[in-house]
């Protein structure tokens, strides 16, 4: 039995629903939580406050969870809007990027790791908008795994883990980086193939 591919949120059909709906509301909450998270995280790392780091991790997790559910709610309740298509990836990348930058700024995470992940996300987002008029590229299972791994790894790095658990966070982040790069290359290849096919049909 063939399983249907998971739809990319940017490629969902747009409905006439109001922009003020629960799905977009969750996305805006995620966006608003970014500066709150940054403030809490900066304060916690600057003062070596373990409680603050736990709070920062909790805020990050809550915000990240909205990313996992807002698109599904929008599709199931026919609440997909053009505003949601634009704001959703911006809020997603802003949250992840902010967390990575904070961790690297306080030497918790190597700058090259942050650079690789952020560049990948920017490139893939750009390609999504570049080919959206030609068709929809289904989100791969690897892409979903990438998101889960990044959320998990970043959360562990934010937490004041005992020394014995540090290798766990390092290993999970390493796995996340590998999956991030591989899925990024795969998406770019599929996007270029889609665009070539679409232009060939038009011509």
Secondary structure, 3 states (H helix, E strand, C coil): CCCCCECCHHHCCCCCCCCCCHHHHHHHHHHHHHHHHHHHHHHHHHCCCHHHHHHHHHHHHHHHHHHHHHHHHHHHCCCCCHHHHHHHHHHHHHHHHHHHHHHHHCCCCCHHHHHHHHHHHHHHHHHHHHHCCCCCCCECHHHHHHHHHHHHHHHHHHCCCCHHHHHHHHHHHHHHHHHHHHHHHHHHHHHHHHHHHHHHHHC
